[in-house]
């Protein structure tokens, strides 16, 4: 599961860079692409945070 979340995180960052710099998208299409890739990015970050290994020992 975590490997899939890392893959989604990486793919969304790369897709966002593509939409923002290399694509010829303009206007609403560019905004929609950025919003979609941002939503995937935030979702994968939230999933990684929720599935993080927890250490119950006291930290020194």
PDB file of N, CA, C and O in Angstrom:
ATOM      1  N   UNK A   1       0.821  -1.193   0.000  1.00  0.00           N
ATOM      2  CA  UNK A   1       0.000   0.000   0.000  1.00  0.00           C
ATOM      3  C   UNK A   1       0.871   1.265   0.000  1.00  0.00           C
ATOM      4  O   UNK A   1       0.627   2.198  -0.765  1.00  0.00           O
ATOM      5  N   UNK A   2       1.883   1.279   0.867  1.00  0.00           N
ATOM      6  CA  UNK A   2       2.739   2.462   0.942  1.00  0.00           C
ATOM      7  C   UNK A   2       3.515   2.660  -0.359  1.00  0.00           C
ATOM      8  O   UNK A   2       3.765   3.795  -0.763  1.00  0.00           O
ATOM      9  N   UNK A   3       3.897   1.570  -1.013  1.00  0.00           N
ATOM     10  CA  UNK A   3       4.612   1.700  -2.281  1.00  0.00           C
ATOM     11  C   UNK A   3       3.720   2.355  -3.338  1.00  0.00           C
ATOM     12  O   UNK A   3       4.193   3.170  -4.130  1.00  0.00           O
ATOM     13  N   UNK A   4       2.449   2.008  -3.352  1.00  0.00           N
ATOM     14  CA  UNK A   4       1.509   2.627  -4.283  1.00  0.00           C
ATOM     15  C   UNK A   4       1.333   4.109  -3.973  1.00  0.00           C
ATOM     16  O   UNK A   4       1.253   4.930  -4.887  1.00  0.00           O
ATOM     17  N   UNK A   5       1.272   4.453  -2.693  1.00  0.00           N
ATOM     18  CA  UNK A   5       1.145   5.855  -2.317  1.00  0.00           C
ATOM     19  C   UNK A   5       2.381   6.665  -2.715  1.00  0.00           C
ATOM     20  O   UNK A   5       2.260   7.804  -3.166  1.00  0.00           O
ATOM     21  N   UNK A   6       3.568   6.076  -2.547  1.00  0.00           N
ATOM     22  CA  UNK A   6       4.792   6.753  -2.989  1.00  0.00           C
ATOM     23  C   UNK A   6       4.803   6.920  -4.505  1.00  0.00           C
ATOM     24  O   UNK A   6       5.241   7.951  -5.017  1.00  0.00           O
ATOM     25  N   UNK A   7       4.321   5.905  -5.220  1.00  0.00           N
ATOM     26  CA  UNK A   7       4.245   5.990  -6.676  1.00  0.00           C
ATOM     27  C   UNK A   7       3.280   7.097  -7.102  1.00  0.00           C
ATOM     28  O   UNK A   7       3.583   7.860  -8.020  1.00  0.00           O
ATOM     29  N   UNK A   8       2.125   7.190  -6.445  1.00  0.00           N
ATOM     30  CA  UNK A   8       1.168   8.249  -6.749  1.00  0.00           C
ATOM     31  C   UNK A   8       1.740   9.636  -6.443  1.00  0.00           C
ATOM     32  O   UNK A   8       1.528  10.586  -7.197  1.00  0.00           O
ATOM     33  N   UNK A   9       2.459   9.736  -5.341  1.00  0.00           N
ATOM     34  CA  UNK A   9       3.075  11.012  -4.975  1.00  0.00           C
ATOM     35  C   UNK A   9       4.070  11.450  -6.047  1.00  0.00           C
ATOM     36  O   UNK A   9       4.048  12.599  -6.487  1.00  0.00           O
ATOM     37  N   UNK A  10       4.926  10.546  -6.457  1.00  0.00           N
ATOM     38  CA  UNK A  10       5.926  10.860  -7.478  1.00  0.00           C
ATOM     39  C   UNK A  10       5.266  11.200  -8.814  1.00  0.00           C
ATOM     40  O   UNK A  10       5.655  12.157  -9.483  1.00  0.00           O
ATOM     41  N   UNK A  11       4.266  10.407  -9.193  1.00  0.00           N
ATOM     42  CA  UNK A  11       3.583  10.654 -10.469  1.00  0.00           C
ATOM     43  C   UNK A  11       2.852  11.989 -10.456  1.00  0.00           C
ATOM     44  O   UNK A  11       2.833  12.689 -11.469  1.00  0.00           O
ATOM     45  N   UNK A  12       2.253  12.352  -9.334  1.00  0.00           N
ATOM     46  CA  UNK A  12       1.521  13.615  -9.285  1.00  0.00           C
ATOM     47  C   UNK A  12       2.468  14.812  -9.342  1.00  0.00           C
ATOM     48  O   UNK A  12       2.148  15.827  -9.961  1.00  0.00           O
ATOM     49  N   UNK A  13       3.627  14.698  -8.703  1.00  0.00           N
ATOM     50  CA  UNK A  13       4.600  15.792  -8.785  1.00  0.00           C
ATOM     51  C   UNK A  13       5.097  15.943 -10.221  1.00  0.00           C
ATOM     52  O   UNK A  13       5.182  17.058 -10.736  1.00  0.00           O
ATOM     53  N   UNK A  14       5.423  14.835 -10.861  1.00  0.00           N
ATOM     54  CA  UNK A  14       5.890  14.895 -12.251  1.00  0.00           C
ATOM     55  C   UNK A  14       4.807  15.415 -13.193  1.00  0.00           C
ATOM     56  O   UNK A  14       5.093  16.191 -14.104  1.00  0.00           O
ATOM     57  N   UNK A  15       3.564  14.988 -12.972  1.00  0.00           N
ATOM     58  CA  UNK A  15       2.465  15.463 -13.809  1.00  0.00           C
ATOM     59  C   UNK A  15       2.218  16.949 -13.602  1.00  0.00           C
ATOM     60  O   UNK A  15       1.904  17.667 -14.552  1.00  0.00           O
ATOM     61  N   UNK A  16       2.359  17.412 -12.371  1.00  0.00           N
ATOM     62  CA  UNK A  16       2.163  18.832 -12.102  1.00  0.00           C
ATOM     63  C   UNK A  16       3.265  19.667 -12.761  1.00  0.00           C
ATOM     64  O   UNK A  16       2.996  20.745 -13.290  1.00  0.00           O
ATOM     65  N   UNK A  17       4.478  19.178 -12.727  1.00  0.00           N
ATOM     66  CA  UNK A  17       5.570  19.879 -13.409  1.00  0.00           C
ATOM     67  C   UNK A  17       5.309  19.910 -14.911  1.00  0.00           C
ATOM     68  O   UNK A  17       5.539  20.930 -15.561  1.00  0.00           O
ATOM     69  N   UNK A  18       4.831  18.802 -15.462  1.00  0.00           N
ATOM     70  CA  UNK A  18       4.524  18.757 -16.888  1.00  0.00           C
ATOM     71  C   UNK A  18       3.422  19.750 -17.249  1.00  0.00           C
ATOM     72  O   UNK A  18       3.542  20.492 -18.224  1.00  0.00           O
ATOM     73  N   UNK A  19       2.354  19.759 -16.464  1.00  0.00           N
ATOM     74  CA  UNK A  19       1.235  20.661 -16.744  1.00  0.00           C
ATOM     75  C   UNK A  19       1.682  22.117 -16.624  1.00  0.00           C
ATOM     76  O   UNK A  19       1.278  22.964 -17.421  1.00  0.00           O
ATOM     77  N   UNK A  20       2.511  22.401 -15.632  1.00  0.00           N
ATOM     78  CA  UNK A  20       2.909  23.777 -15.402  1.00  0.00           C
ATOM     79  C   UNK A  20       3.956  24.311 -16.352  1.00  0.00           C
ATOM     80  O   UNK A  20       4.021  25.521 -16.569  1.00  0.00           O
ATOM     81  N   UNK A  21       4.783  23.445 -16.929  1.00  0.00           N
ATOM     82  CA  UNK A  21       5.897  23.963 -17.712  1.00  0.00           C
ATOM     83  C   UNK A  21       5.923  23.485 -19.169  1.00  0.00           C
ATOM     84  O   UNK A  21       6.192  24.285 -20.065  1.00  0.00           O
ATOM     85  N   UNK A  22       5.657  22.229 -19.421  1.00  0.00           N
ATOM     86  CA  UNK A  22       5.877  21.687 -20.757  1.00  0.00           C
ATOM     87  C   UNK A  22       4.627  21.585 -21.622  1.00  0.00           C
ATOM     88  O   UNK A  22       4.732  21.563 -22.848  1.00  0.00           O
ATOM     89  N   UNK A  23       3.462  21.523 -21.018  1.00  0.00           N
ATOM     90  CA  UNK A  23       2.254  21.366 -21.831  1.00  0.00           C
ATOM     91  C   UNK A  23       1.846  22.712 -22.429  1.00  0.00           C
ATOM     92  O   UNK A  23       2.209  23.771 -21.918  1.00  0.00           O
ATOM     93  N   UNK A  24       1.105  22.648 -23.491  1.00  0.00           N
ATOM     94  CA  UNK A  24       0.599  23.866 -24.128  1.00  0.00           C
ATOM     95  C   UNK A  24      -0.799  24.211 -23.625  1.00  0.00           C
ATOM     96  O   UNK A  24      -1.529  24.965 -24.268  1.00  0.00           O
ATOM     97  N   UNK A  25      -1.162  23.660 -22.483  1.00  0.00           N
ATOM     98  CA  UNK A  25      -2.487  23.916 -21.935  1.00  0.00           C
ATOM     99  C   UNK A  25      -2.570  25.355 -21.438  1.00  0.00           C
ATOM    100  O   UNK A  25      -1.606  25.891 -20.891  1.00  0.00           O
ATOM    101  N   UNK A  26      -3.720  25.967 -21.632  1.00  0.00           N
ATOM    102  CA  UNK A  26      -3.935  27.333 -21.154  1.00  0.00           C
ATOM    103  C   UNK A  26      -5.310  27.420 -20.511  1.00  0.00           C
ATOM    104  O   UNK A  26      -6.185  26.591 -20.766  1.00  0.00           O
ATOM    105  N   UNK A  27      -5.484  28.415 -19.690  1.00  0.00           N
ATOM    106  CA  UNK A  27      -6.786  28.710 -19.111  1.00  0.00           C
ATOM    107  C   UNK A  27      -7.305  27.622 -18.201  1.00  0.00           C
ATOM    108  O   UNK A  27      -6.598  27.111 -17.332  1.00  0.00           O
ATOM    109  N   UNK A  28      -8.566  27.281 -18.425  1.00  0.00           N
ATOM    110  CA  UNK A  28      -9.265  26.328 -17.559  1.00  0.00           C
ATOM    111  C   UNK A  28      -8.669  24.936 -17.583  1.00  0.00           C
ATOM    112  O   UNK A  28      -8.678  24.239 -16.569  1.00  0.00           O
ATOM    113  N   UNK A  29      -8.153  24.523 -18.726  1.00  0.00           N
ATOM    114  CA  UNK A  29      -7.555  23.193 -18.812  1.00  0.00           C
ATOM    115  C   UNK A  29      -6.311  23.090 -17.935  1.00  0.00           C
ATOM    116  O   UNK A  29      -6.085  22.072 -17.281  1.00  0.00           O
ATOM    117  N   UNK A  30      -5.519  24.138 -17.928  1.00  0.00           N
ATOM    118  CA  UNK A  30      -4.313  24.153 -17.089  1.00  0.00           C
ATOM    119  C   UNK A  30      -4.677  24.167 -15.610  1.00  0.00           C
ATOM    120  O   UNK A  30      -4.042  23.488 -14.804  1.00  0.00           O
ATOM    121  N   UNK A  31      -5.697  24.940 -15.253  1.00  0.00           N
ATOM    122  CA  UNK A  31      -6.162  24.986 -13.869  1.00  0.00           C
ATOM    123  C   UNK A  31      -6.703  23.626 -13.445  1.00  0.00           C
ATOM    124  O   UNK A  31      -6.397  23.147 -12.353  1.00  0.00           O
ATOM    125  N   UNK A  32      -7.503  23.005 -14.303  1.00  0.00           N
ATOM    126  CA  UNK A  32      -8.063  21.695 -13.990  1.00  0.00           C
ATOM    127  C   UNK A  32      -6.960  20.649 -13.817  1.00  0.00           C
ATOM    128  O   UNK A  32      -7.030  19.813 -12.915  1.00  0.00           O
ATOM    129  N   UNK A  33      -5.956  20.697 -14.668  1.00  0.00           N
ATOM    130  CA  UNK A  33      -4.840  19.764 -14.535  1.00  0.00           C
ATOM    131  C   UNK A  33      -4.079  19.965 -13.241  1.00  0.00           C
ATOM    132  O   UNK A  33      -3.700  18.997 -12.582  1.00  0.00           O
ATOM    133  N   UNK A  34      -3.856  21.207 -12.877  1.00  0.00           N
ATOM    134  CA  UNK A  34      -3.151  21.487 -11.623  1.00  0.00           C
ATOM    135  C   UNK A  34      -3.973  21.078 -10.405  1.00  0.00           C
ATOM    136  O   UNK A  34      -3.435  20.537  -9.439  1.00  0.00           O
ATOM    137  N   UNK A  35      -5.266  21.335 -10.456  1.00  0.00           N
ATOM    138  CA  UNK A  35      -6.136  20.950  -9.331  1.00  0.00           C
ATOM    139  C   UNK A  35      -6.174  19.435  -9.172  1.00  0.00           C
ATOM    140  O   UNK A  35      -6.106  18.927  -8.053  1.00  0.00           O
ATOM    141  N   UNK A  36      -6.282  18.720 -10.269  1.00  0.00           N
ATOM    142  CA  UNK A  36      -6.333  17.249 -10.197  1.00  0.00           C
ATOM    143  C   UNK A  36      -5.023  16.665  -9.685  1.00  0.00           C
ATOM    144  O   UNK A  36      -5.026  15.783  -8.827  1.00  0.00           O
ATOM    145  N   UNK A  37      -3.922  17.149 -10.201  1.00  0.00           N
ATOM    146  CA  UNK A  37      -2.639  16.621  -9.727  1.00  0.00           C
ATOM    147  C   UNK A  37      -2.387  17.024  -8.278  1.00  0.00           C
ATOM    148  O   UNK A  37      -1.791  16.264  -7.516  1.00  0.00           O
ATOM    149  N   UNK A  38      -2.837  18.208  -7.899  1.00  0.00           N
ATOM    150  CA  UNK A  38      -2.713  18.631  -6.507  1.00  0.00           C
ATOM    151  C   UNK A  38      -3.554  17.796  -5.569  1.00  0.00           C
ATOM    152  O   UNK A  38      -3.126  17.491  -4.456  1.00  0.00           O
ATOM    153  N   UNK A  39      -4.748  17.422  -6.002  1.00  0.00           N
ATOM    154  CA  UNK A  39      -5.608  16.581  -5.178  1.00  0.00           C
ATOM    155  C   UNK A  39      -4.989  15.198  -4.978  1.00  0.00           C
ATOM    156  O   UNK A  39      -5.034  14.650  -3.876  1.00  0.00           O
ATOM    157  N   UNK A  40      -4.418  14.640  -6.031  1.00  0.00           N
ATOM    158  CA  UNK A  40      -3.746  13.342  -5.916  1.00  0.00           C
ATOM    159  C   UNK A  40      -2.534  13.457  -4.994  1.00  0.00           C
ATOM    160  O   UNK A  40      -2.288  12.571  -4.175  1.00  0.00           O
ATOM    161  N   UNK A  41      -1.785  14.538  -5.126  1.00  0.00           N
ATOM    162  CA  UNK A  41      -0.620  14.758  -4.278  1.00  0.00           C
ATOM    163  C   UNK A  41      -1.030  14.839  -2.804  1.00  0.00           C
ATOM    164  O   UNK A  41      -0.442  14.162  -1.961  1.00  0.00           O
ATOM    165  N   UNK A  42      -2.029  15.656  -2.492  1.00  0.00           N
ATOM    166  CA  UNK A  42      -2.465  15.793  -1.101  1.00  0.00           C
ATOM    167  C   UNK A  42      -3.052  14.488  -0.561  1.00  0.00           C
ATOM    168  O   UNK A  42      -2.845  14.150   0.605  1.00  0.00           O
ATOM    169  N   UNK A  43      -3.774  13.764  -1.394  1.00  0.00           N
ATOM    170  CA  UNK A  43      -4.324  12.479  -0.968  1.00  0.00           C
ATOM    171  C   UNK A  43      -3.245  11.455  -0.669  1.00  0.00           C
ATOM    172  O   UNK A  43      -3.344  10.709   0.305  1.00  0.00           O
ATOM    173  N   UNK A  44      -2.213  11.415  -1.503  1.00  0.00           N
ATOM    174  CA  UNK A  44      -1.141  10.448  -1.261  1.00  0.00           C
ATOM    175  C   UNK A  44      -0.312  10.836  -0.037  1.00  0.00           C
ATOM    176  O   UNK A  44       0.139   9.966   0.707  1.00  0.00           O
ATOM    177  N   UNK A  45      -0.110  12.137   0.174  1.00  0.00           N
ATOM    178  CA  UNK A  45       0.610  12.575   1.375  1.00  0.00           C
ATOM    179  C   UNK A  45      -0.189  12.221   2.627  1.00  0.00           C
ATOM    180  O   UNK A  45       0.375  11.752   3.616  1.00  0.00           O
ATOM    181  N   UNK A  46      -1.501  12.446   2.585  1.00  0.00           N
ATOM    182  CA  UNK A  46      -2.349  12.099   3.733  1.00  0.00           C
ATOM    183  C   UNK A  46      -2.326  10.591   3.980  1.00  0.00           C
ATOM    184  O   UNK A  46      -2.262  10.152   5.129  1.00  0.00           O
ATOM    185  N   UNK A  47      -2.377   9.805   2.920  1.00  0.00           N
ATOM    186  CA  UNK A  47      -2.318   8.352   3.075  1.00  0.00           C
ATOM    187  C   UNK A  47      -0.996   7.886   3.651  1.00  0.00           C
ATOM    188  O   UNK A  47      -0.965   6.996   4.501  1.00  0.00           O
ATOM    189  N   UNK A  48       0.092   8.478   3.195  1.00  0.00           N
ATOM    190  CA  UNK A  48       1.402   8.119   3.746  1.00  0.00           C
ATOM    191  C   UNK A  48       1.503   8.516   5.214  1.00  0.00           C
ATOM    192  O   UNK A  48       2.081   7.782   6.016  1.00  0.00           O
ATOM    193  N   UNK A  49       0.949   9.660   5.567  1.00  0.00           N
ATOM    194  CA  UNK A  49       1.001  10.101   6.958  1.00  0.00           C
ATOM    195  C   UNK A  49       0.155   9.191   7.847  1.00  0.00           C
ATOM    196  O   UNK A  49       0.558   8.869   8.965  1.00  0.00           O
ATOM    197  N   UNK A  50      -1.004   8.780   7.362  1.00  0.00           N
ATOM    198  CA  UNK A  50      -1.873   7.912   8.164  1.00  0.00           C
ATOM    199  C   UNK A  50      -1.320   6.498   8.308  1.00  0.00           C
ATOM    200  O   UNK A  50      -1.623   5.817   9.288  1.00  0.00           O
ATOM    201  N   UNK A  51      -0.520   6.051   7.355  1.00  0.00           N
ATOM    202  CA  UNK A  51       0.028   4.693   7.406  1.00  0.00           C
ATOM    203  C   UNK A  51       1.478   4.668   7.857  1.00  0.00           C
ATOM    204  O   UNK A  51       2.165   3.661   7.684  1.00  0.00           O
ATOM    205  N   UNK A  52       1.949   5.761   8.431  1.00  0.00           N
ATOM    206  CA  UNK A  52       3.348   5.815   8.878  1.00  0.00           C
ATOM    207  C   UNK A  52       3.557   4.842  10.033  1.00  0.00           C
ATOM    208  O   UNK A  52       2.641   4.610  10.822  1.00  0.00           O
ATOM    209  N   UNK A  53       4.744   4.278  10.137  1.00  0.00           N
ATOM    210  CA  UNK A  53       5.045   3.398  11.272  1.00  0.00           C
ATOM    211  C   UNK A  53       5.087   4.226  12.551  1.00  0.00           C
ATOM    212  O   UNK A  53       5.693   5.296  12.606  1.00  0.00           O
ATOM    213  N   UNK A  54       4.439   3.706  13.555  1.00  0.00           N
ATOM    214  CA  UNK A  54       4.397   4.416  14.823  1.00  0.00           C
ATOM    215  C   UNK A  54       5.280   3.724  15.834  1.00  0.00           C
ATOM    216  O   UNK A  54       5.258   2.500  15.965  1.00  0.00           O
ATOM    217  N   UNK A  55       6.052   4.512  16.543  1.00  0.00           N
ATOM    218  CA  UNK A  55       6.934   3.998  17.590  1.00  0.00           C
ATOM    219  C   UNK A  55       6.366   4.471  18.930  1.00  0.00           C
ATOM    220  O   UNK A  55       6.353   5.669  19.212  1.00  0.00           O
ATOM    221  N   UNK A  56       5.902   3.540  19.745  1.00  0.00           N
ATOM    222  CA  UNK A  56       5.243   3.902  20.999  1.00  0.00           C
ATOM    223  C   UNK A  56       6.222   4.110  22.140  1.00  0.00           C
ATOM    224  O   UNK A  56       5.809   4.504  23.231  1.00  0.00           O
ATOM    225  N   UNK A  57       7.507   3.857  21.925  1.00  0.00           N
ATOM    226  CA  UNK A  57       8.494   4.086  22.966  1.00  0.00           C
ATOM    227  C   UNK A  57       8.704   5.577  23.172  1.00  0.00           C
ATOM    228  O   UNK A  57       8.526   6.376  22.253  1.00  0.00           O
ATOM    229  N   UNK A  58       9.079   5.935  24.372  1.00  0.00           N
ATOM    230  CA  UNK A  58       9.339   7.342  24.664  1.00  0.00           C
ATOM    231  C   UNK A  58      10.576   7.801  23.914  1.00  0.00           C
ATOM    232  O   UNK A  58      11.586   7.097  23.873  1.00  0.00           O
ATOM    233  N   UNK A  59      10.495   8.968  23.327  1.00  0.00           N
ATOM    234  CA  UNK A  59      11.631   9.509  22.597  1.00  0.00           C
ATOM    235  C   UNK A  59      12.482  10.347  23.540  1.00  0.00           C
ATOM    236  O   UNK A  59      11.973  11.112  24.359  1.00  0.00           O
ATOM    237  N   UNK A  60      13.776  10.181  23.402  1.00  0.00           N
ATOM    238  CA  UNK A  60      14.693  10.915  24.281  1.00  0.00           C
ATOM    239  C   UNK A  60      15.427  11.949  23.471  1.00  0.00           C
ATOM    240  O   UNK A  60      16.254  12.684  24.012  1.00  0.00           O
TER     241      UNK A  60
END
